Amino acid sequence: MHEVAALPWPVALAYLVSGILFILALRGLSSPASSRNGNRFGMAGMAIAVGTTLATHKFLDMAEILGAIVIGGLIGFVIARRIAMTAMPQLVAAFHSLVGMAAVVVGAAAFLSPVAFGIADPETLQIFPVSRIEMGLGVAIGAITFSGSVIAFLKLNGNMSGKPIMLPMRHFINLGTLAAILGLVAYFVTDQSPWIFWTVTALSFVIGFLLIIPIGGADMPVVVSMLNSYSGWAAAAMGFTLHNTAMIITGALVGSSGAILSYIMCRAMNRSFISVIAGGFGAEAGPSGGGEPKEQRPWKRGSAEDAAFLMEQAENVIIIPGYGMAVSQAQHALREMSDMLKEAGVNVKYAIHPVAGRMPGHMNVLLAEASVPYDEVFELEDINSEFSQADVAFVIGANDVTNPAAKTDKSSPIYGMPVLDVANAKTVLFVKRSMGGVGYAGVDNDVFYMDNTMMLLGDAKKMVEEIVKALD
């Protein structure tokens, strides 16, 4: 493939327009209210970028290119239509892995046929030094993204334990591997021997694996956004190799926005950004504090009728959704319940923790799917002080994000993470499948055993539907 002689300004203008649309897409995706328009901007920008690339390049077989686009588009369409919202975090991790592998494949193709990519002297076949740096970094970041995303997928999908897996001398191994990768990339500038390129690739696959396995389930939302950032930087590096402005712009936007989101998530969880991206640096091996449910402690069980009566008599009800709501697909029944409460004169609000679910914004998307008004949904910092005035805190499927152990138990894996202060409400209604389970971080919740807590055990959707019947 090589570029066709064409006026440069139309191509530059098209890529500029696509870049602007990508920026508008990111702005739109910053709020559930504008997310649909954000997706439309992103789709339009990608269509312009792909169309411009196809129009300004010659291919050995255009039919193969168009066929690959159609097949990939159909696969993406079918997956998007069929995937459950509970599996969305796994899907995102899987897509990140594909972006990483694409960067590795493009880098390998460029290394094997550098003249075809315009990055080598046609006579000597020596790759230009700058291109070697771009290629080495792109392949390294892509390989890290791929193997790290695969591990994240396995953890999110339940194929691998969500608990941190601590290898002996892991910090020494990680730092040594990273130093070797950077050293070989630097050496690659002076010597383009195949063993250097393939060693960098292999070591990068290994370090992606090593960086993610020590990270526990409580930090998985940060990992998802972090891998999103990695995939962007990999695409940007490959954009330099392919001399494609749109890829550079898009990759830089995804990389920077993902890094910013990861930093925000770390602040929300009181985690060190450096410790997370370094593979749980500073985490200690051994059992987590409070890792087993304490069933022998006394607790109160309630019914749907009890919950309906308490909420119908309340003035202020705050609903706290979590992953259990997503699993049972209870968001539509929950909205129906809140509508009935509002008709009865009850003030209803939703409290969203930044890391509720398995990825950033997971609960916001579910509530938006159920047409919950955006002005009723509040983030942790905006609503936490209101729990002391709430008559009822209705927790549906959330555990770790409401666990006071984050403030009191220094041995807990979630210690230091800001949590929703549901315990301050007059009454806590806690919807949970059974008393035998614990949250994703493997920590029991003291709220279950408080005097003002009533446990509503059973499937979340069925429980809410029973409450709706009782209210009716």
C-alpha positions in Angstrom: 0.0 0.0 0.0 1.3 3.5 -0.8 -0.2 6.9 -0.9 -1.7 8.3 -4.1 -0.7 11.6 -5.4 -3.5 13.9 -4.2 -3.9 17.5 -3.1 -2.8 17.5 0.5 -5.2 20.1 1.8 -8.4 18.1 1.2 -6.9 15.1 3.1 -5.7 17.3 5.9 -9.1 19.1 6.1 -10.9 15.7 6.2 -8.7 14.5 9.0 -9.1 17.8 10.9 -12.9 17.5 10.6 -12.8 13.9 11.9 -10.5 15.0 14.8 -13.0 17.8 15.8 -15.8 15.2 15.7 -13.8 12.9 18.0 -13.4 15.8 20.4 -17.1 16.5 20.3 -17.7 12.8 20.9 -15.6 12.8 24.1 -17.4 15.9 25.3 -20.8 14.3 24.6 -19.8 11.1 26.4 -19.0 13.0 29.5 -22.7 13.2 30.4 -25.5 10.6 30.1 -27.8 13.3 28.8 -25.5 14.0 25.8 -24.0 10.5 25.3 -26.2 9.6 22.3 -25.0 12.7 20.4 -21.4 11.9 21.5 -21.7 8.4 20.0 -23.1 9.9 16.8 -20.2 12.4 16.5 -17.7 9.6 17.1 -19.3 7.4 14.4 -19.3 10.3 11.9 -15.7 11.1 12.6 -14.6 7.5 12.2 -16.6 7.2 8.9 -14.8 10.3 7.6 -11.4 9.1 8.7 -11.9 5.6 7.2 -13.4 7.0 4.0 -10.5 9.4 3.5 -7.9 6.7 4.1 -9.6 4.4 1.5 -9.8 7.3 -1.0 -6.2 8.4 -0.7 -4.5 5.0 -0.8 -4.1 2.2 -3.3 -4.6 -1.4 -2.3 -3.7 -4.6 -4.0 -7.2 -5.8 -3.6 -9.9 -3.3 -2.6 -12.5 -6.0 -2.4 -10.6 -7.7 0.4 -10.4 -4.5 2.4 -14.1 -3.7 1.9 -15.0 -7.3 2.8 -13.0 -7.2 6.0 -14.8 -3.9 6.9 -18.2 -5.4 6.3 -17.4 -8.7 8.2 -15.9 -6.8 11.1 -18.9 -4.3 11.1 -21.4 -7.2 11.2 -19.6 -8.9 14.0 -19.5 -5.7 16.0 -23.2 -5.1 15.3 -24.3 -8.6 16.4 -22.2 -8.4 19.5 -23.5 -5.0 20.5 -27.1 -6.1 20.0 -26.8 -9.3 22.0 -24.4 -8.4 24.8 -26.0 -8.0 28.2 -25.2 -4.9 30.2 -23.7 -7.1 32.9 -21.1 -8.3 30.4 -20.2 -4.8 29.1 -17.0 -4.5 31.1 -15.8 -7.8 29.7 -16.7 -6.6 26.2 -14.7 -3.4 26.7 -11.7 -5.3 27.9 -12.0 -7.7 24.9 -12.1 -4.8 22.5 -9.1 -3.2 24.1 -7.2 -6.5 23.5 -8.1 -6.4 19.8 -6.8 -2.8 19.5 -3.5 -3.9 21.2 -3.1 -6.9 18.9 -3.9 -4.7 15.8 -1.0 -2.5 16.8 1.3 -5.5 17.2 0.3 -6.9 13.8 0.7 -3.6 12.0 4.1 -3.1 13.7 5.2 -6.6 12.6 4.1 -6.0 9.1 6.0 -2.7 9.0 9.1 -4.4 10.3 8.9 -7.2 7.7 8.1 -4.9 4.8 9.4 -1.4 5.7 9.6 -0.2 2.1 6.0 -0.8 1.5 5.2 1.4 4.5 7.5 4.1 3.4 9.7 4.0 6.5 12.9 2.6 5.0 15.5 3.4 2.4 14.5 1.4 -0.8 18.2 0.7 -1.6 19.6 -0.3 1.8 16.3 -1.5 3.4 17.4 0.2 6.6 14.5 1.5 8.6 14.7 5.2 9.5 15.8 5.7 13.1 12.7 7.7 14.0 10.4 5.0 12.6 12.2 2.4 14.6 11.4 4.2 17.8 7.7 4.7 16.7 7.5 1.0 15.8 9.2 -0.3 18.9 7.0 1.8 21.3 3.8 1.0 19.3 4.4 -2.8 19.4 5.4 -2.7 23.1 2.3 -0.7 24.1 0.1 -2.8 21.9 1.4 -6.1 23.3 1.0 -4.8 26.9 -2.5 -3.7 26.1 -3.4 -7.1 24.6 -2.1 -9.4 27.3 -3.3 -7.1 30.1 -6.8 -6.8 28.6 -7.0 -10.6 28.3 -6.3 -11.0 32.0 -8.8 -8.2 32.8 -11.4 -10.0 30.6 -10.7 -13.3 32.4 -11.1 -11.7 35.9 -14.2 -9.8 34.9 -15.8 -12.8 33.3 -15.1 -15.0 36.3 -12.7 -17.3 34.5 -9.9 -16.1 36.8 -10.1 -15.2 40.5 -10.7 -11.5 41.1 -8.4 -11.6 44.1 -4.8 -10.2 43.6 -2.3 -12.8 42.5 1.0 -11.9 44.1 4.1 -13.4 42.6 7.3 -13.4 44.7 9.7 -10.6 43.9 7.1 -9.2 41.5 8.3 -5.6 41.7 11.8 -6.6 40.9 10.6 -8.7 37.9 8.3 -6.0 36.6 10.9 -3.2 36.9 13.5 -5.5 35.3 11.3 -6.4 32.4 10.2 -2.8 31.8 13.9 -1.7 31.8 14.8 -4.5 29.4 12.0 -3.4 27.0 13.0 0.2 27.1 16.7 -0.7 26.7 16.0 -2.9 23.7 13.8 -0.2 22.0 16.7 2.2 22.4 19.2 -0.4 21.0 16.8 -1.0 18.1 17.6 2.5 16.9 21.1 1.5 16.1 20.6 -2.2 15.2 17.4 -3.5 13.5 18.2 -7.2 14.0 15.1 -9.3 14.0 15.9 -10.8 17.5 15.6 -7.3 19.0 12.2 -6.6 17.6 10.7 -10.0 18.5 12.3 -9.9 22.0 10.6 -6.6 22.7 7.3 -8.0 21.5 7.6 -11.1 23.6 8.7 -9.2 26.8 5.8 -6.8 26.3 3.3 -9.6 26.2 4.8 -10.9 29.4 4.8 -7.6 31.3 1.1 -6.9 30.4 0.3 -10.2 32.1 2.4 -9.4 35.1 1.0 -5.9 35.6 -2.6 -7.0 35.7 -2.7 -10.2 37.8 -1.7 -8.5 41.1 -4.6 -6.0 40.7 -7.7 -7.1 42.7 -11.3 -6.8 41.8 -11.9 -3.6 43.8 -9.5 -1.8 41.5 -10.8 -3.4 38.3 -12.7 -0.2 37.1 -9.4 1.7 37.1 -7.8 -1.2 35.1 -10.5 -0.9 32.5 -10.0 2.8 32.0 -6.2 2.4 32.2 -6.2 -0.2 29.4 -8.4 2.1 27.4 -5.6 4.7 27.6 -3.0 2.1 26.6 -5.0 1.2 23.5 -5.1 4.8 22.5 -1.4 5.3 22.8 -0.7 2.1 20.9 -3.0 3.4 18.1 -1.2 6.8 18.1 2.2 5.2 17.8 1.0 3.1 14.9 -0.4 6.2 13.3 3.1 7.6 13.1 4.3 4.4 11.5 1.5 4.5 8.9 1.8 8.3 8.4 -1.9 8.5 9.2 -2.9 11.8 10.9 -6.4 10.5 11.9 -4.9 7.6 13.8 -2.5 9.9 15.6 -5.3 12.3 16.6 -7.7 9.6 17.6 -5.1 7.6 19.5 -3.9 10.7 21.4 -7.4 11.6 22.3 -8.2 8.1 23.6 -4.9 7.8 25.4 -5.1 11.2 27.1 -8.8 10.9 28.1 -8.3 7.4 29.4 -5.3 8.5 31.5 -7.3 11.4 32.9 -10.3 9.1 33.7 -7.9 6.6 35.4 -6.5 9.4 37.5 -10.0 10.5 38.5 -11.0 7.0 39.3 -8.0 6.5 41.5 -8.8 9.7 43.4 -12.4 8.5 43.8 -11.0 5.2 45.3 -8.2 6.9 47.3 -5.7 4.8 45.3 -2.3 5.8 44.1 -2.3 6.2 40.3 1.3 5.1 40.1 0.7 2.0 42.3 -2.2 0.8 40.1 -0.4 1.3 36.7 2.7 -0.4 38.2 0.7 -3.5 38.9 -0.5 -3.1 42.4 2.8 -1.8 43.6 2.8 -1.7 47.4 0.0 -4.3 47.8 0.8 -7.0 50.3 0.2 -10.6 49.8 -1.9 -12.6 52.2 -5.5 -12.8 53.2 -7.7 -9.8 53.0 -9.3 -8.4 56.1 -12.8 -9.5 56.6 -12.8 -11.7 53.6 -15.5 -14.2 54.9 -19.1 -13.4 55.6 -20.0 -13.5 59.3 -23.3 -15.3 59.2 -23.3 -16.0 62.9 -23.9 -12.3 63.6 -27.5 -11.3 64.2 -29.4 -9.6 61.4 -33.0 -8.7 60.5 -34.8 -10.0 57.5 -37.7 -8.1 56.0 -40.2 -8.6 53.2 -41.3 -6.7 50.2 -44.4 -5.5 52.1 -42.2 -4.2 54.9 -40.1 -2.3 52.4 -43.1 -0.9 50.6 -44.6 0.4 53.9 -41.4 2.0 55.1 -40.7 3.8 51.8 -44.3 4.9 51.3 -44.2 6.5 54.7 -40.9 8.2 54.1 -40.2 11.7 52.9 -36.7 11.1 51.4 -35.5 7.9 49.8 -32.1 7.4 48.3 -31.6 4.5 46.0 -28.1 3.0 45.7 -27.7 0.7 42.6 -24.9 -1.8 42.2 -23.7 -4.7 40.2 -26.4 -7.0 41.6 -29.0 -4.7 40.0 -27.2 -5.1 36.7 -27.0 -8.9 37.0 -30.8 -9.2 37.6 -31.7 -6.5 35.1 -33.8 -4.7 37.8 -33.4 -1.2 36.5 -36.8 -1.0 34.8 -38.6 -2.3 37.8 -36.6 0.0 40.0 -37.7 3.0 37.9 -41.3 1.9 38.2 -40.9 1.6 41.9 -39.5 5.1 42.2 -42.2 6.5 40.0 -44.9 5.1 42.3 -43.1 6.5 45.3 -42.9 10.0 43.7 -46.6 9.8 43.0 -47.1 9.2 46.7 -45.2 12.4 47.5 -41.8 10.8 48.3 -38.6 12.6 47.3 -36.5 10.0 45.4 -32.9 10.3 44.5 -30.2 7.9 43.1 -26.7 7.8 44.5 -23.9 6.6 42.2 -20.5 5.6 43.4 -17.8 6.3 40.7 -16.7 2.6 40.7 -20.1 0.9 41.2 -20.3 -2.0 38.8 -17.4 -3.2 36.9 -16.5 -0.2 34.8 -16.8 3.6 35.0 -20.3 4.8 34.3 -21.8 1.3 34.5 -24.7 2.3 36.7 -25.4 5.5 34.9 -25.8 3.6 31.6 -28.2 1.2 33.2 -30.4 3.9 34.7 -30.4 5.8 31.5 -31.5 2.7 29.7 -34.5 2.6 32.1 -35.2 6.3 31.4 -34.4 7.5 34.9 -34.4 11.3 34.8 -30.8 12.6 34.8 -31.6 15.2 37.4 -32.4 12.5 40.0 -29.0 10.9 39.7 -26.2 12.2 41.9 -22.5 11.3 42.3 -21.0 10.4 45.7 -19.6 13.8 46.5 -22.9 15.5 45.8 -25.2 13.3 47.8 -23.1 11.7 50.6 -24.0 14.4 53.1 -27.8 13.8 52.5 -27.9 10.3 53.9 -28.2 11.7 57.5 -31.5 13.3 56.4 -32.7 10.3 54.4 -35.5 8.2 55.9 -34.6 5.2 53.8 -31.5 4.2 51.9 -32.5 1.5 49.4 -29.3 -0.5 48.5 -29.9 -2.8 45.5 -26.9 -5.1 44.7 -24.2 -2.8 45.9 -21.7 -4.0 48.6 -18.1 -2.7 48.5 -19.2 0.9 47.7 -21.3 1.0 50.9 -19.0 -0.8 53.2 -17.8 1.2 56.2 -14.8 -1.1 56.5 -13.2 1.2 53.9 -13.0 3.8 56.8 -12.4 1.6 59.8 -10.5 -1.5 58.9 -6.9 -0.9 57.8 -6.5 -4.6 56.9 -9.3 -4.4 54.4 -8.5 -4.4 50.7 -10.9 -1.5 50.2 -9.5 0.6 53.1 -9.2 4.3 52.1 -11.8 4.1 49.4 -14.6 6.7 49.8 -17.9 5.0 50.3 -21.6 6.0 50.3 -22.6 6.6 53.9 -25.8 4.6 53.8 -25.4 3.7 57.5 -26.4 7.3 58.4 -29.9 6.9 57.0 -32.7 6.2 59.5 -33.5 2.9 57.8 -31.3 0.8 55.4 -33.1 -1.6 53.1 -30.5 -3.9 51.6 -31.4 -6.1 48.7 -29.0 -9.1 48.5 -29.3 -12.5 47.0 -28.2 -14.3 50.2 -26.2 -13.7 53.4 -23.6 -16.2 52.2 -22.0 -14.0 49.6 -19.5 -11.1 49.7 -18.7 -8.3 47.3 -16.3 -8.4 44.4 -13.5 -7.4 46.7 -14.3 -10.4 49.0 -15.1 -8.3 52.1 -18.1 -8.7 54.4 -20.2 -5.6 55.0 -21.0 -4.5 58.6 -24.1 -2.6 57.4 -25.8 -6.0 57.1 -25.8 -6.4 60.9 -26.7 -2.9 62.0 -29.9 -2.3 64.0 -31.3 0.1 61.4 -30.8 -2.4 58.5 -33.4 -4.7 57.1 -32.1 -7.4 54.7 -34.3 -8.2 51.7 -33.0 -11.5 50.4 -33.6 -12.8 46.9 -33.2 -11.9 43.3 -33.1 -8.1 43.0 -35.6 -7.8 40.1 -38.1 -10.1 41.7 -37.8 -8.3 45.0 -38.4 -4.9 43.4 -41.3 -6.3 41.4 -42.9 -7.6 44.7 -42.4 -4.1 46.3 -44.1 -2.5 43.3 -47.1 -4.9 43.8 -47.2 -4.1 47.5 -47.1 -0.3 46.7 -50.0 -0.8 44.2 
